[in-house]
Amino acid sequence: MDQFIILIGLMGAGKSNVGRRLATQLEMPFIDTDDEIELAAGCSIEDIFEEYGEAYFRDGERRVIARLLEGEPAVMATGGGAFMNEETRTKLSAKGTVIWLRADLELLLKRTRRRDNRPLLKQGDPRETLQSLIDRRYPIYGEADIIVDVREEPADSTTGRVLEELKAHHDRSDD
Ligand code: S3P
């Protein structure tokens, strides 16, 4: 692939898990933007939120993604908020194929319950928070090139369906 393959979607949709598998299948490098932000900041995302606030994190996220997009094409799993930034959205869409892993509220709740490292879900009721993120973000995520519905299934199965959709998308683009 000569372009980035970019995964977007809410927390718990499986972007990192599916992304890693996708990269192996496509023999491309894998980048997790959350990991890259932590590397650049020298501390965890939780600590960034706690010490500097969300706006600071968003600015770092925007800068780190812009830098990564200047590098070698890779499969890129983005943090759930990345695509909401207009500048980032434009750059991601220009540099690659954007795939939205779309999941419903119940699945996201179930999956995010397993770990408590997400600052946005630490305050208030996770169900309400996720629902309001769905309401705000899903219309924008809809600008993705490809939408894949995530089910309760192993990550390998989701990856297989993403690969099929990707192939169909590229076949259509070649016409
Ligand atoms: C966020 C999602 C997280 C991380 C940060 C904010 C969001 O990434 O970037 O906690 O705004 O949805 P994941 O989607 O990989 O959990």
Residues whose N, C-alpha, C, O or C-beta is under 5 A from the ligand:
A	BS01	S3P	G9 L10 M11 G12 D34 T78 G79 G80 G81 R118 P119
